[in-house]
Each structure stands twice: as structure tokens, then as C-alpha cells.
Amino acid sequence: MIETKKFSLVKPTADTPFHIDFEWWKLHDGNWRIYLHSCLCPEHQAAFENIEESTTIDWVDPVTAEVQTVDGLQDTLMTHCAKQTDFLTNHTTLVDAVFRTLISHGNTPMSPRELEEQIGKPAETILRTIGGIQVYKGLRPVGQ
């Protein structure tokens, strides 16, 4: 039996931290790897040409030294591709901008207020977009 987190009735605010809940996304969208692949730089799109194959690696959190098993594609995206200058542009959609900002910060939780400073869109607009019932690309409040 697959155990899923229950939806919270607590309404997020502009100060509620959000993150990419990869576990939720994997359970609810079979195409999550295709989207991650599209975010890779051209060099790594070629390297991960066969996106159906999942390669896991051990990743060490630089702050806590906790070792986690992560998807190799996901790690490459976070440690290399997200650092490229064209990873986030002025033409990136709001949901993609939030997703890419979180990726470029190692998926460290950020509130809509903090995201506003990074992507230049009003915190209330960000909150209305990612704080509702519809979950986009695994963007969820921490703890939900």
C-alpha cells in the first residue's frame, strides 16, 4: 500500500516556506523525469539521453553532512545546470521560475516573499499560483 500525505487545510501565507516535494511529484506525475531532462543544459541532455534509466548517487548535505540517496539526473540539474547563466531568464513562466529558483538553491525551502526577491514577481502572485489546491511540479509547502 502506498502511503501519501494528507492535504492540509491550513492556508499558506507569503511567509510559508515552499519546496519541491519530489516524492509527491513522483507519485502523481509519471512524466517528472521528462520535465527535469528538459531543464538540463545541452551537454547533460545528451549525457542523460535515455531518461528512462534511473541512476542514483549518494549526496552529502554540505550543512548537516547527512547522506541521502538522490537521482543522478536531479543531482546534475542542481549542481551543474542550475548554475548556468541561461537557466532562468525573463521569459521563464512563473511556475518554472519558482521551480528553477528552488533548484538553483539546492531545493532549500523559500517563502513567496523570498522568491519575490529572486524572480521579481510579487509575493502575492507567487502565493496565489503555488499556494492553492492545484500542485504544480511538486511545489508544496514544507510539511504538507
Steps between C-alpha positions, in 0.01 A plus 500: 500500500635842404480748783437860397495818703161644569412841365516772764218746545743761633522776241859600417608863535769711334734385778429126465808316372453295182720232349490245221351186649659248264332205671155653450586585140624147424174353634274740310673559167665225298667763277706670772831372354408638157454846649827479695677389180365808317660721767848353447766690306564364144811311613310309767190449286726294275659320797156407638359414158331187634287664769321176582811369676520622857847533648524571870795651680586575861486873571642661813319807633772767540333645810388193696735237347194278466536246219200462272444284195392725213423460133810565285304713251360708785846545653655605167223751451554650846879501509585596143219601266327730751825696527499596130419861416208412271330264748253773602402778259249786491282285271473206741141435613419565867470133600821416315675800656403386850605143420833607348571740787447226755719264295776759472492538880527125561125471567544696822146603605412859411192709571318694229651814657852359452413378151378851414853630558644232270260508206356850517133404516273612787484260796120501490501393134745221580287392796178497294672286238675238715300522823168370373350153477666426162861384544738590218826307453501386863509859635350459846520661842757331724335241724195437283 
